[in-house]
Amino acid sequence: MKALPIWASEKTAAQLLDMKPCEFRSLVNDGHLPRGREIAPGLIRWDADQLRLIGRGDAIDGGIDW
């Protein structure tokens, strides 16, 4: 059984949204997706649960603070 991530690297975050990393990065840079968080010095990760909400469309009414 594969564990579901809590935090996701850029590559994994893109995979969660069925995108190529370059597409994901572009949407982040343009402000359409949230930026990752630095969870340790130099270690940027995305909240996998937040990405799942976005992917399902459930984040629209949630008022996500990016």
PDBQT receptor file of N, H, CA, C and O in Angstrom, charges set to zero:
ATOM      1  N   MET A   1       0.845  -1.179   0.000  1.00  0.00    +0.000 N 
ATOM      2  CA  MET A   1       0.000   0.000   0.000  1.00  0.00    +0.000 C 
ATOM      3  C   MET A   1       0.886   1.236   0.000  1.00  0.00    +0.000 C 
ATOM      4  O   MET A   1       1.767   1.380   0.847  1.00  0.00    +0.000 OA
ATOM      5  N   LYS A   2       0.649   2.115  -0.944  1.00  0.00    +0.000 N 
ATOM      6  H   LYS A   2      -0.067   1.998  -1.632  1.00  0.00    +0.000 HD
ATOM      7  CA  LYS A   2       1.433   3.333  -1.048  1.00  0.00    +0.000 C 
ATOM      8  C   LYS A   2       0.838   4.404  -0.134  1.00  0.00    +0.000 C 
ATOM      9  O   LYS A   2      -0.374   4.617  -0.117  1.00  0.00    +0.000 OA
ATOM     10  N   ALA A   3       1.699   5.067   0.615  1.00  0.00    +0.000 N 
ATOM     11  H   ALA A   3       2.684   4.894   0.601  1.00  0.00    +0.000 HD
ATOM     12  CA  ALA A   3       1.259   6.123   1.531  1.00  0.00    +0.000 C 
ATOM     13  C   ALA A   3       0.874   7.376   0.754  1.00  0.00    +0.000 C 
ATOM     14  O   ALA A   3       1.520   7.724  -0.234  1.00  0.00    +0.000 OA
ATOM     15  N   LEU A   4      -0.173   8.048   1.202  1.00  0.00    +0.000 N 
ATOM     16  H   LEU A   4      -0.698   7.765   2.005  1.00  0.00    +0.000 HD
ATOM     17  CA  LEU A   4      -0.554   9.331   0.621  1.00  0.00    +0.000 C 
ATOM     18  C   LEU A   4       0.316  10.415   1.240  1.00  0.00    +0.000 C 
ATOM     19  O   LEU A   4       0.512  10.436   2.455  1.00  0.00    +0.000 OA
ATOM     20  N   PRO A   5       0.840  11.319   0.407  1.00  0.00    +0.000 N 
ATOM     21  CA  PRO A   5       1.712  12.352   0.961  1.00  0.00    +0.000 C 
ATOM     22  C   PRO A   5       0.942  13.381   1.774  1.00  0.00    +0.000 C 
ATOM     23  O   PRO A   5      -0.217  13.682   1.491  1.00  0.00    +0.000 OA
ATOM     24  N   ILE A   6       1.610  13.910   2.785  1.00  0.00    +0.000 N 
ATOM     25  H   ILE A   6       2.552  13.665   3.015  1.00  0.00    +0.000 HD
ATOM     26  CA  ILE A   6       1.090  15.056   3.543  1.00  0.00    +0.000 C 
ATOM     27  C   ILE A   6       1.586  16.326   2.870  1.00  0.00    +0.000 C 
ATOM     28  O   ILE A   6       0.826  17.264   2.633  1.00  0.00    +0.000 OA
ATOM     29  N   TRP A   7       2.873  16.333   2.570  1.00  0.00    +0.000 N 
ATOM     30  H   TRP A   7       3.491  15.571   2.763  1.00  0.00    +0.000 HD
ATOM     31  CA  TRP A   7       3.518  17.416   1.831  1.00  0.00    +0.000 C 
ATOM     32  C   TRP A   7       4.010  16.841   0.518  1.00  0.00    +0.000 C 
ATOM     33  O   TRP A   7       4.401  15.675   0.455  1.00  0.00    +0.000 OA
ATOM     34  N   ALA A   8       3.995  17.652  -0.537  1.00  0.00    +0.000 N 
ATOM     35  H   ALA A   8       3.677  18.599  -0.486  1.00  0.00    +0.000 HD
ATOM     36  CA  ALA A   8       4.378  17.175  -1.857  1.00  0.00    +0.000 C 
ATOM     37  C   ALA A   8       5.454  18.065  -2.465  1.00  0.00    +0.000 C 
ATOM     38  O   ALA A   8       5.388  19.291  -2.378  1.00  0.00    +0.000 OA
ATOM     39  N   SER A   9       6.443  17.428  -3.080  1.00  0.00    +0.000 N 
ATOM     40  H   SER A   9       6.497  16.432  -3.150  1.00  0.00    +0.000 HD
ATOM     41  CA  SER A   9       7.432  18.159  -3.862  1.00  0.00    +0.000 C 
ATOM     42  C   SER A   9       6.726  18.745  -5.087  1.00  0.00    +0.000 C 
ATOM     43  O   SER A   9       5.570  18.419  -5.353  1.00  0.00    +0.000 OA
ATOM     44  N   GLU A  10       7.415  19.599  -5.822  1.00  0.00    +0.000 N 
ATOM     45  H   GLU A  10       8.355  19.864  -5.605  1.00  0.00    +0.000 HD
ATOM     46  CA  GLU A  10       6.818  20.174  -7.018  1.00  0.00    +0.000 C 
ATOM     47  C   GLU A  10       6.391  19.076  -7.994  1.00  0.00    +0.000 C 
ATOM     48  O   GLU A  10       5.308  19.145  -8.575  1.00  0.00    +0.000 OA
ATOM     49  N   LYS A  11       7.234  18.078  -8.170  1.00  0.00    +0.000 N 
ATOM     50  H   LYS A  11       8.114  18.022  -7.698  1.00  0.00    +0.000 HD
ATOM     51  CA  LYS A  11       6.923  16.979  -9.095  1.00  0.00    +0.000 C 
ATOM     52  C   LYS A  11       5.683  16.216  -8.633  1.00  0.00    +0.000 C 
ATOM     53  O   LYS A  11       4.800  15.922  -9.440  1.00  0.00    +0.000 OA
ATOM     54  N   THR A  12       5.612  15.893  -7.344  1.00  0.00    +0.000 N 
ATOM     55  H   THR A  12       6.329  16.132  -6.689  1.00  0.00    +0.000 HD
ATOM     56  CA  THR A  12       4.461  15.159  -6.817  1.00  0.00    +0.000 C 
ATOM     57  C   THR A  12       3.205  16.018  -6.845  1.00  0.00    +0.000 C 
ATOM     58  O   THR A  12       2.119  15.524  -7.151  1.00  0.00    +0.000 OA
ATOM     59  N   ALA A  13       3.349  17.305  -6.526  1.00  0.00    +0.000 N 
ATOM     60  H   ALA A  13       4.230  17.706  -6.278  1.00  0.00    +0.000 HD
ATOM     61  CA  ALA A  13       2.204  18.225  -6.569  1.00  0.00    +0.000 C 
ATOM     62  C   ALA A  13       1.627  18.275  -7.978  1.00  0.00    +0.000 C 
ATOM     63  O   ALA A  13       0.410  18.246  -8.161  1.00  0.00    +0.000 OA
ATOM     64  N   ALA A  14       2.506  18.351  -8.971  1.00  0.00    +0.000 N 
ATOM     65  H   ALA A  14       3.494  18.375  -8.823  1.00  0.00    +0.000 HD
ATOM     66  CA  ALA A  14       2.042  18.352 -10.366  1.00  0.00    +0.000 C 
ATOM     67  C   ALA A  14       1.329  17.044 -10.687  1.00  0.00    +0.000 C 
ATOM     68  O   ALA A  14       0.292  17.050 -11.352  1.00  0.00    +0.000 OA
ATOM     69  N   GLN A  15       1.875  15.929 -10.222  1.00  0.00    +0.000 N 
ATOM     70  H   GLN A  15       2.717  15.924  -9.683  1.00  0.00    +0.000 HD
ATOM     71  CA  GLN A  15       1.244  14.627 -10.472  1.00  0.00    +0.000 C 
ATOM     72  C   GLN A  15      -0.135  14.550  -9.824  1.00  0.00    +0.000 C 
ATOM     73  O   GLN A  15      -1.059  13.981 -10.406  1.00  0.00    +0.000 OA
ATOM     74  N   LEU A  16      -0.283  15.115  -8.627  1.00  0.00    +0.000 N 
ATOM     75  H   LEU A  16       0.468  15.577  -8.154  1.00  0.00    +0.000 HD
ATOM     76  CA  LEU A  16      -1.589  15.099  -7.954  1.00  0.00    +0.000 C 
ATOM     77  C   LEU A  16      -2.653  15.814  -8.781  1.00  0.00    +0.000 C 
ATOM     78  O   LEU A  16      -3.831  15.463  -8.721  1.00  0.00    +0.000 OA
ATOM     79  N   LEU A  17      -2.237  16.815  -9.550  1.00  0.00    +0.000 N 
ATOM     80  H   LEU A  17      -1.280  17.100  -9.599  1.00  0.00    +0.000 HD
ATOM     81  CA  LEU A  17      -3.171  17.556 -10.400  1.00  0.00    +0.000 C 
ATOM     82  C   LEU A  17      -3.095  17.121 -11.860  1.00  0.00    +0.000 C 
ATOM     83  O   LEU A  17      -3.631  17.792 -12.741  1.00  0.00    +0.000 OA
ATOM     84  N   ASP A  18      -2.419  15.981 -12.116  1.00  0.00    +0.000 N 
ATOM     85  H   ASP A  18      -1.983  15.435 -11.400  1.00  0.00    +0.000 HD
ATOM     86  CA  ASP A  18      -2.291  15.410 -13.452  1.00  0.00    +0.000 C 
ATOM     87  C   ASP A  18      -1.708  16.413 -14.449  1.00  0.00    +0.000 C 
ATOM     88  O   ASP A  18      -2.243  16.618 -15.539  1.00  0.00    +0.000 OA
ATOM     89  N   MET A  19      -0.590  17.033 -14.042  1.00  0.00    +0.000 N 
ATOM     90  H   MET A  19      -0.156  16.867 -13.157  1.00  0.00    +0.000 HD
ATOM     91  CA  MET A  19       0.089  18.018 -14.877  1.00  0.00    +0.000 C 
ATOM     92  C   MET A  19       1.560  17.673 -14.978  1.00  0.00    +0.000 C 
ATOM     93  O   MET A  19       2.097  16.902 -14.183  1.00  0.00    +0.000 OA
ATOM     94  N   LYS A  20       2.198  18.263 -15.977  1.00  0.00    +0.000 N 
ATOM     95  H   LYS A  20       1.762  18.890 -16.623  1.00  0.00    +0.000 HD
ATOM     96  CA  LYS A  20       3.645  18.223 -16.066  1.00  0.00    +0.000 C 
ATOM     97  C   LYS A  20       4.189  19.251 -15.075  1.00  0.00    +0.000 C 
ATOM     98  O   LYS A  20       3.537  20.266 -14.832  1.00  0.00    +0.000 OA
ATOM     99  N   PRO A  21       5.371  19.009 -14.496  1.00  0.00    +0.000 N 
ATOM    100  CA  PRO A  21       5.940  19.978 -13.556  1.00  0.00    +0.000 C 
ATOM    101  C   PRO A  21       6.045  21.397 -14.124  1.00  0.00    +0.000 C 
ATOM    102  O   PRO A  21       5.829  22.366 -13.397  1.00  0.00    +0.000 OA
ATOM    103  N   CYS A  22       6.370  21.528 -15.399  1.00  0.00    +0.000 N 
ATOM    104  H   CYS A  22       6.546  20.741 -15.990  1.00  0.00    +0.000 HD
ATOM    105  CA  CYS A  22       6.489  22.869 -15.987  1.00  0.00    +0.000 C 
ATOM    106  C   CYS A  22       5.126  23.574 -16.049  1.00  0.00    +0.000 C 
ATOM    107  O   CYS A  22       5.052  24.791 -15.878  1.00  0.00    +0.000 OA
ATOM    108  N   GLU A  23       4.053  22.820 -16.291  1.00  0.00    +0.000 N 
ATOM    109  H   GLU A  23       4.113  21.831 -16.430  1.00  0.00    +0.000 HD
ATOM    110  CA  GLU A  23       2.703  23.404 -16.293  1.00  0.00    +0.000 C 
ATOM    111  C   GLU A  23       2.323  23.851 -14.882  1.00  0.00    +0.000 C 
ATOM    112  O   GLU A  23       1.788  24.943 -14.689  1.00  0.00    +0.000 OA
ATOM    113  N   PHE A  24       2.604  22.999 -13.904  1.00  0.00    +0.000 N 
ATOM    114  H   PHE A  24       3.039  22.112 -14.061  1.00  0.00    +0.000 HD
ATOM    115  CA  PHE A  24       2.314  23.317 -12.514  1.00  0.00    +0.000 C 
ATOM    116  C   PHE A  24       3.074  24.578 -12.097  1.00  0.00    +0.000 C 
ATOM    117  O   PHE A  24       2.494  25.492 -11.511  1.00  0.00    +0.000 OA
ATOM    118  N   ARG A  25       4.372  24.622 -12.401  1.00  0.00    +0.000 N 
ATOM    119  H   ARG A  25       4.843  23.879 -12.877  1.00  0.00    +0.000 HD
ATOM    120  CA  ARG A  25       5.225  25.753 -12.034  1.00  0.00    +0.000 C 
ATOM    121  C   ARG A  25       4.695  27.045 -12.649  1.00  0.00    +0.000 C 
ATOM    122  O   ARG A  25       4.686  28.088 -11.995  1.00  0.00    +0.000 OA
ATOM    123  N   SER A  26       4.255  26.978 -13.897  1.00  0.00    +0.000 N 
ATOM    124  H   SER A  26       4.263  26.131 -14.428  1.00  0.00    +0.000 HD
ATOM    125  CA  SER A  26       3.712  28.155 -14.577  1.00  0.00    +0.000 C 
ATOM    126  C   SER A  26       2.453  28.669 -13.880  1.00  0.00    +0.000 C 
ATOM    127  O   SER A  26       2.295  29.875 -13.690  1.00  0.00    +0.000 OA
ATOM    128  N   LEU A  27       1.564  27.761 -13.501  1.00  0.00    +0.000 N 
ATOM    129  H   LEU A  27       1.692  26.781 -13.655  1.00  0.00    +0.000 HD
ATOM    130  CA  LEU A  27       0.333  28.167 -12.809  1.00  0.00    +0.000 C 
ATOM    131  C   LEU A  27       0.636  28.752 -11.423  1.00  0.00    +0.000 C 
ATOM    132  O   LEU A  27      -0.032  29.688 -10.983  1.00  0.00    +0.000 OA
ATOM    133  N   VAL A  28       1.630  28.205 -10.748  1.00  0.00    +0.000 N 
ATOM    134  H   VAL A  28       2.172  27.444 -11.105  1.00  0.00    +0.000 HD
ATOM    135  CA  VAL A  28       2.053  28.765  -9.459  1.00  0.00    +0.000 C 
ATOM    136  C   VAL A  28       2.628  30.161  -9.671  1.00  0.00    +0.000 C 
ATOM    137  O   VAL A  28       2.252  31.100  -8.969  1.00  0.00    +0.000 OA
ATOM    138  N   ASN A  29       3.530  30.302 -10.628  1.00  0.00    +0.000 N 
ATOM    139  H   ASN A  29       3.835  29.539 -11.197  1.00  0.00    +0.000 HD
ATOM    140  CA  ASN A  29       4.169  31.597 -10.895  1.00  0.00    +0.000 C 
ATOM    141  C   ASN A  29       3.168  32.664 -11.312  1.00  0.00    +0.000 C 
ATOM    142  O   ASN A  29       3.356  33.844 -11.015  1.00  0.00    +0.000 OA
ATOM    143  N   ASP A  30       2.102  32.256 -12.001  1.00  0.00    +0.000 N 
ATOM    144  H   ASP A  30       1.949  31.298 -12.243  1.00  0.00    +0.000 HD
ATOM    145  CA  ASP A  30       1.066  33.198 -12.437  1.00  0.00    +0.000 C 
ATOM    146  C   ASP A  30       0.025  33.467 -11.347  1.00  0.00    +0.000 C 
ATOM    147  O   ASP A  30      -0.878  34.279 -11.549  1.00  0.00    +0.000 OA
ATOM    148  N   GLY A  31       0.137  32.803 -10.204  1.00  0.00    +0.000 N 
ATOM    149  H   GLY A  31       0.870  32.143 -10.040  1.00  0.00    +0.000 HD
ATOM    150  CA  GLY A  31      -0.780  33.041  -9.097  1.00  0.00    +0.000 C 
ATOM    151  C   GLY A  31      -2.071  32.242  -9.155  1.00  0.00    +0.000 C 
ATOM    152  O   GLY A  31      -2.977  32.487  -8.359  1.00  0.00    +0.000 OA
ATOM    153  N   HIS A  32      -2.177  31.291 -10.077  1.00  0.00    +0.000 N 
ATOM    154  H   HIS A  32      -1.441  31.092 -10.724  1.00  0.00    +0.000 HD
ATOM    155  CA  HIS A  32      -3.401  30.487 -10.195  1.00  0.00    +0.000 C 
ATOM    156  C   HIS A  32      -3.420  29.325  -9.207  1.00  0.00    +0.000 C 
ATOM    157  O   HIS A  32      -4.484  28.808  -8.866  1.00  0.00    +0.000 OA
ATOM    158  N   LEU A  33      -2.255  28.923  -8.756  1.00  0.00    +0.000 N 
ATOM    159  H   LEU A  33      -1.390  29.343  -9.032  1.00  0.00    +0.000 HD
ATOM    160  CA  LEU A  33      -2.120  27.883  -7.730  1.00  0.00    +0.000 C 
ATOM    161  C   LEU A  33      -1.256  28.442  -6.606  1.00  0.00    +0.000 C 
ATOM    162  O   LEU A  33      -0.428  29.323  -6.840  1.00  0.00    +0.000 OA
ATOM    163  N   PRO A  34      -1.442  27.937  -5.389  1.00  0.00    +0.000 N 
ATOM    164  CA  PRO A  34      -0.674  28.468  -4.261  1.00  0.00    +0.000 C 
ATOM    165  C   PRO A  34       0.814  28.135  -4.378  1.00  0.00    +0.000 C 
ATOM    166  O   PRO A  34       1.205  27.121  -4.956  1.00  0.00    +0.000 OA
ATOM    167  N   ARG A  35       1.615  29.014  -3.815  1.00  0.00    +0.000 N 
ATOM    168  H   ARG A  35       1.298  29.838  -3.345  1.00  0.00    +0.000 HD
ATOM    169  CA  ARG A  35       3.055  28.760  -3.730  1.00  0.00    +0.000 C 
ATOM    170  C   ARG A  35       3.306  27.702  -2.667  1.00  0.00    +0.000 C 
ATOM    171  O   ARG A  35       2.518  27.539  -1.736  1.00  0.00    +0.000 OA
ATOM    172  N   GLY A  36       4.400  26.995  -2.818  1.00  0.00    +0.000 N 
ATOM    173  H   GLY A  36       5.040  27.127  -3.574  1.00  0.00    +0.000 HD
ATOM    174  CA  GLY A  36       4.799  26.032  -1.810  1.00  0.00    +0.000 C 
ATOM    175  C   GLY A  36       5.276  26.743  -0.553  1.00  0.00    +0.000 C 
ATOM    176  O   GLY A  36       5.515  27.951  -0.552  1.00  0.00    +0.000 OA
ATOM    177  N   ARG A  37       5.407  25.982   0.496  1.00  0.00    +0.000 N 
ATOM    178  H   ARG A  37       5.213  25.001   0.495  1.00  0.00    +0.000 HD
ATOM    179  CA  ARG A  37       5.876  26.519   1.783  1.00  0.00    +0.000 C 
ATOM    180  C   ARG A  37       7.253  25.959   2.084  1.00  0.00    +0.000 C 
ATOM    181  O   ARG A  37       7.546  24.804   1.774  1.00  0.00    +0.000 OA
ATOM    182  N   GLU A  38       8.080  26.767   2.677  1.00  0.00    +0.000 N 
ATOM    183  H   GLU A  38       7.842  27.705   2.928  1.00  0.00    +0.000 HD
ATOM    184  CA  GLU A  38       9.401  26.307   3.079  1.00  0.00    +0.000 C 
ATOM    185  C   GLU A  38       9.253  25.624   4.437  1.00  0.00    +0.000 C 
ATOM    186  O   GLU A  38       9.147  26.294   5.464  1.00  0.00    +0.000 OA
ATOM    187  N   ILE A  39       9.246  24.301   4.439  1.00  0.00    +0.000 N 
ATOM    188  H   ILE A  39       9.333  23.757   3.604  1.00  0.00    +0.000 HD
ATOM    189  CA  ILE A  39       9.019  23.561   5.682  1.00  0.00    +0.000 C 
ATOM    190  C   ILE A  39      10.320  23.287   6.430  1.00  0.00    +0.000 C 
ATOM    191  O   ILE A  39      10.297  22.868   7.587  1.00  0.00    +0.000 OA
ATOM    192  N   ALA A  40      11.435  23.520   5.781  1.00  0.00    +0.000 N 
ATOM    193  H   ALA A  40      11.454  23.861   4.841  1.00  0.00    +0.000 HD
ATOM    194  CA  ALA A  40      12.772  23.451   6.374  1.00  0.00    +0.000 C 
ATOM    195  C   ALA A  40      13.654  24.316   5.473  1.00  0.00    +0.000 C 
ATOM    196  O   ALA A  40      13.281  24.575   4.329  1.00  0.00    +0.000 OA
ATOM    197  N   PRO A  41      14.789  24.760   5.947  1.00  0.00    +0.000 N 
ATOM    198  CA  PRO A  41      15.626  25.628   5.110  1.00  0.00    +0.000 C 
ATOM    199  C   PRO A  41      15.898  25.011   3.731  1.00  0.00    +0.000 C 
ATOM    200  O   PRO A  41      16.503  23.946   3.611  1.00  0.00    +0.000 OA
ATOM    201  N   GLY A  42      15.428  25.718   2.701  1.00  0.00    +0.000 N 
ATOM    202  H   GLY A  42      14.936  26.583   2.799  1.00  0.00    +0.000 HD
ATOM    203  CA  GLY A  42      15.631  25.278   1.324  1.00  0.00    +0.000 C 
ATOM    204  C   GLY A  42      14.737  24.152   0.852  1.00  0.00    +0.000 C 
ATOM    205  O   GLY A  42      14.908  23.670  -0.268  1.00  0.00    +0.000 OA
ATOM    206  N   LEU A  43      13.779  23.712   1.676  1.00  0.00    +0.000 N 
ATOM    207  H   LEU A  43      13.641  24.103   2.585  1.00  0.00    +0.000 HD
ATOM    208  CA  LEU A  43      12.901  22.598   1.330  1.00  0.00    +0.000 C 
ATOM    209  C   LEU A  43      11.470  23.111   1.132  1.00  0.00    +0.000 C 
ATOM    210  O   LEU A  43      10.749  23.366   2.096  1.00  0.00    +0.000 OA
ATOM    211  N   ILE A  44      11.078  23.256  -0.130  1.00  0.00    +0.000 N 
ATOM    212  H   ILE A  44      11.663  23.050  -0.913  1.00  0.00    +0.000 HD
ATOM    213  CA  ILE A  44       9.752  23.783  -0.479  1.00  0.00    +0.000 C 
ATOM    214  C   ILE A  44       8.818  22.616  -0.764  1.00  0.00    +0.000 C 
ATOM    215  O   ILE A  44       9.147  21.710  -1.530  1.00  0.00    +0.000 OA
ATOM    216  N   ARG A  45       7.653  22.654  -0.137  1.00  0.00    +0.000 N 
ATOM    217  H   ARG A  45       7.386  23.390   0.485  1.00  0.00    +0.000 HD
ATOM    218  CA  ARG A  45       6.649  21.609  -0.332  1.00  0.00    +0.000 C 
ATOM    219  C   ARG A  45       5.257  22.232  -0.377  1.00  0.00    +0.000 C 
ATOM    220  O   ARG A  45       5.024  23.315   0.159  1.00  0.00    +0.000 OA
ATOM    221  N   TRP A  46       4.342  21.523  -1.028  1.00  0.00    +0.000 N 
ATOM    222  H   TRP A  46       4.531  20.643  -1.463  1.00  0.00    +0.000 HD
ATOM    223  CA  TRP A  46       2.943  21.923  -1.127  1.00  0.00    +0.000 C 
ATOM    224  C   TRP A  46       2.104  21.029  -0.236  1.00  0.00    +0.000 C 
ATOM    225  O   TRP A  46       2.383  19.838  -0.101  1.00  0.00    +0.000 OA
ATOM    226  N   ASP A  47       1.087  21.597   0.367  1.00  0.00    +0.000 N 
ATOM    227  H   ASP A  47       0.860  22.565   0.257  1.00  0.00    +0.000 HD
ATOM    228  CA  ASP A  47       0.145  20.864   1.211  1.00  0.00    +0.000 C 
ATOM    229  C   ASP A  47      -0.706  19.978   0.295  1.00  0.00    +0.000 C 
ATOM    230  O   ASP A  47      -1.515  20.490  -0.479  1.00  0.00    +0.000 OA
ATOM    231  N   ALA A  48      -0.535  18.680   0.375  1.00  0.00    +0.000 N 
ATOM    232  H   ALA A  48       0.122  18.264   1.003  1.00  0.00    +0.000 HD
ATOM    233  CA  ALA A  48      -1.223  17.750  -0.520  1.00  0.00    +0.000 C 
ATOM    234  C   ALA A  48      -2.743  17.803  -0.337  1.00  0.00    +0.000 C 
ATOM    235  O   ALA A  48      -3.479  17.676  -1.315  1.00  0.00    +0.000 OA
ATOM    236  N   ASP A  49      -3.219  17.987   0.882  1.00  0.00    +0.000 N 
ATOM    237  H   ASP A  49      -2.621  18.091   1.676  1.00  0.00    +0.000 HD
ATOM    238  CA  ASP A  49      -4.672  18.082   1.097  1.00  0.00    +0.000 C 
ATOM    239  C   ASP A  49      -5.241  19.316   0.407  1.00  0.00    +0.000 C 
ATOM    240  O   ASP A  49      -6.329  19.257  -0.166  1.00  0.00    +0.000 OA
ATOM    241  N   GLN A  50      -4.523  20.426   0.455  1.00  0.00    +0.000 N 
ATOM    242  H   GLN A  50      -3.639  20.474   0.920  1.00  0.00    +0.000 HD
ATOM    243  CA  GLN A  50      -4.976  21.639  -0.218  1.00  0.00    +0.000 C 
ATOM    244  C   GLN A  50      -5.031  21.425  -1.730  1.00  0.00    +0.000 C 
ATOM    245  O   GLN A  50      -5.963  21.881  -2.393  1.00  0.00    +0.000 OA
ATOM    246  N   LEU A  51      -4.040  20.736  -2.266  1.00  0.00    +0.000 N 
ATOM    247  H   LEU A  51      -3.284  20.366  -1.727  1.00  0.00    +0.000 HD
ATOM    248  CA  LEU A  51      -4.050  20.446  -3.705  1.00  0.00    +0.000 C 
ATOM    249  C   LEU A  51      -5.208  19.537  -4.083  1.00  0.00    +0.000 C 
ATOM    250  O   LEU A  51      -5.798  19.695  -5.152  1.00  0.00    +0.000 OA
ATOM    251  N   ARG A  52      -5.540  18.582  -3.210  1.00  0.00    +0.000 N 
ATOM    252  H   ARG A  52      -5.061  18.454  -2.342  1.00  0.00    +0.000 HD
ATOM    253  CA  ARG A  52      -6.689  17.703  -3.480  1.00  0.00    +0.000 C 
ATOM    254  C   ARG A  52      -7.990  18.509  -3.502  1.00  0.00    +0.000 C 
ATOM    255  O   ARG A  52      -8.856  18.265  -4.341  1.00  0.00    +0.000 OA
ATOM    256  N   LEU A  53      -8.129  19.466  -2.585  1.00  0.00    +0.000 N 
ATOM    257  H   LEU A  53      -7.425  19.664  -1.903  1.00  0.00    +0.000 HD
ATOM    258  CA  LEU A  53      -9.317  20.325  -2.573  1.00  0.00    +0.000 C 
ATOM    259  C   LEU A  53      -9.414  21.134  -3.867  1.00  0.00    +0.000 C 
ATOM    260  O   LEU A  53     -10.490  21.257  -4.451  1.00  0.00    +0.000 OA
ATOM    261  N   ILE A  54      -8.297  21.675  -4.300  1.00  0.00    +0.000 N 
ATOM    262  H   ILE A  54      -7.423  21.574  -3.825  1.00  0.00    +0.000 HD
ATOM    263  CA  ILE A  54      -8.270  22.443  -5.547  1.00  0.00    +0.000 C 
ATOM    264  C   ILE A  54      -8.641  21.538  -6.713  1.00  0.00    +0.000 C 
ATOM    265  O   ILE A  54      -9.460  21.912  -7.553  1.00  0.00    +0.000 OA
ATOM    266  N   GLY A  55      -8.054  20.366  -6.769  1.00  0.00    +0.000 N 
ATOM    267  H   GLY A  55      -7.389  20.062  -6.087  1.00  0.00    +0.000 HD
ATOM    268  CA  GLY A  55      -8.311  19.430  -7.856  1.00  0.00    +0.000 C 
ATOM    269  C   GLY A  55      -9.757  18.998  -7.954  1.00  0.00    +0.000 C 
ATOM    270  O   GLY A  55     -10.270  18.773  -9.050  1.00  0.00    +0.000 OA
ATOM    271  N   ARG A  56     -10.423  18.879  -6.802  1.00  0.00    +0.000 N 
ATOM    272  H   ARG A  56     -10.006  19.062  -5.912  1.00  0.00    +0.000 HD
ATOM    273  CA  ARG A  56     -11.844  18.486  -6.782  1.00  0.00    +0.000 C 
ATOM    274  C   ARG A  56     -12.771  19.676  -6.980  1.00  0.00    +0.000 C 
ATOM    275  O   ARG A  56     -13.974  19.494  -7.165  1.00  0.00    +0.000 OA
ATOM    276  N   GLY A  57     -12.232  20.891  -6.942  1.00  0.00    +0.000 N 
ATOM    277  H   GLY A  57     -11.255  21.039  -6.791  1.00  0.00    +0.000 HD
ATOM    278  CA  GLY A  57     -13.074  22.085  -7.054  1.00  0.00    +0.000 C 
ATOM    279  C   GLY A  57     -13.688  22.494  -5.736  1.00  0.00    +0.000 C 
ATOM    280  O   GLY A  57     -14.513  23.406  -5.699  1.00  0.00    +0.000 OA
ATOM    281  N   ASP A  58     -13.306  21.838  -4.648  1.00  0.00    +0.000 N 
ATOM    282  H   ASP A  58     -12.636  21.097  -4.678  1.00  0.00    +0.000 HD
ATOM    283  CA  ASP A  58     -13.872  22.155  -3.343  1.00  0.00    +0.000 C 
ATOM    284  C   ASP A  58     -13.232  23.368  -2.685  1.00  0.00    +0.000 C 
ATOM    285  O   ASP A  58     -13.725  23.845  -1.663  1.00  0.00    +0.000 OA
ATOM    286  N   ALA A  59     -12.153  23.870  -3.249  1.00  0.00    +0.000 N 
ATOM    287  H   ALA A  59     -11.753  23.482  -4.079  1.00  0.00    +0.000 HD
ATOM    288  CA  ALA A  59     -11.446  25.002  -2.645  1.00  0.00    +0.000 C 
ATOM    289  C   ALA A  59     -12.064  26.341  -3.014  1.00  0.00    +0.000 C 
ATOM    290  O   ALA A  59     -11.776  27.354  -2.376  1.00  0.00    +0.000 OA
ATOM    291  N   ILE A  60     -12.892  26.355  -4.017  1.00  0.00    +0.000 N 
ATOM    292  H   ILE A  60     -13.125  25.532  -4.535  1.00  0.00    +0.000 HD
ATOM    293  CA  ILE A  60     -13.442  27.622  -4.507  1.00  0.00    +0.000 C 
ATOM    294  C   ILE A  60     -14.252  28.319  -3.429  1.00  0.00    +0.000 C 
ATOM    295  O   ILE A  60     -14.093  29.525  -3.240  1.00  0.00    +0.000 OA
ATOM    296  N   ASP A  61     -15.106  27.615  -2.724  1.00  0.00    +0.000 N 
ATOM    297  H   ASP A  61     -15.236  26.635  -2.878  1.00  0.00    +0.000 HD
ATOM    298  CA  ASP A  61     -15.921  28.205  -1.680  1.00  0.00    +0.000 C 
ATOM    299  C   ASP A  61     -15.196  28.271  -0.344  1.00  0.00    +0.000 C 
ATOM    300  O   ASP A  61     -15.703  28.863   0.609  1.00  0.00    +0.000 OA
ATOM    301  N   GLY A  62     -14.019  27.671  -0.269  1.00  0.00    +0.000 N 
ATOM    302  H   GLY A  62     -13.607  27.191  -1.043  1.00  0.00    +0.000 HD
ATOM    303  CA  GLY A  62     -13.293  27.602   0.996  1.00  0.00    +0.000 C 
ATOM    304  C   GLY A  62     -12.489  28.835   1.341  1.00  0.00    +0.000 C 
ATOM    305  O   GLY A  62     -12.010  28.954   2.469  1.00  0.00    +0.000 OA
ATOM    306  N   GLY A  63     -12.326  29.753   0.413  1.00  0.00    +0.000 N 
ATOM    307  H   GLY A  63     -12.716  29.657  -0.503  1.00  0.00    +0.000 HD
ATOM    308  CA  GLY A  63     -11.553  30.954   0.691  1.00  0.00    +0.000 C 
ATOM    309  C   GLY A  63     -10.101  30.667   1.031  1.00  0.00    +0.000 C 
ATOM    310  O   GLY A  63      -9.596  31.140   2.049  1.00  0.00    +0.000 OA
ATOM    311  N   ILE A  64      -9.433  29.906   0.197  1.00  0.00    +0.000 N 
ATOM    312  H   ILE A  64      -9.843  29.522  -0.630  1.00  0.00    +0.000 HD
ATOM    313  CA  ILE A  64      -8.041  29.563   0.457  1.00  0.00    +0.000 C 
ATOM    314  C   ILE A  64      -7.180  30.805   0.456  1.00  0.00    +0.000 C 
ATOM    315  O   ILE A  64      -7.267  31.625  -0.458  1.00  0.00    +0.000 OA
ATOM    316  N   ASP A  65      -6.359  30.950   1.464  1.00  0.00    +0.000 N 
ATOM    317  H   ASP A  65      -6.289  30.284   2.207  1.00  0.00    +0.000 HD
ATOM    318  CA  ASP A  65      -5.453  32.070   1.603  1.00  0.00    +0.000 C 
ATOM    319  C   ASP A  65      -4.095  31.679   1.037  1.00  0.00    +0.000 C 
ATOM    320  O   ASP A  65      -3.373  30.884   1.638  1.00  0.00    +0.000 OA
ATOM    321  N   TRP A  66      -3.747  32.240  -0.124  1.00  0.00    +0.000 N 
ATOM    322  H   TRP A  66      -4.333  32.886  -0.612  1.00  0.00    +0.000 HD
ATOM    323  CA  TRP A  66      -2.483  31.923  -0.767  1.00  0.00    +0.000 C 
ATOM    324  C   TRP A  66      -1.509  32.964  -0.382  1.00  0.00    +0.000 C 
ATOM    325  O   TRP A  66      -0.354  32.915  -0.805  1.00  0.00    +0.000 OA
TER     326      TRP A  66
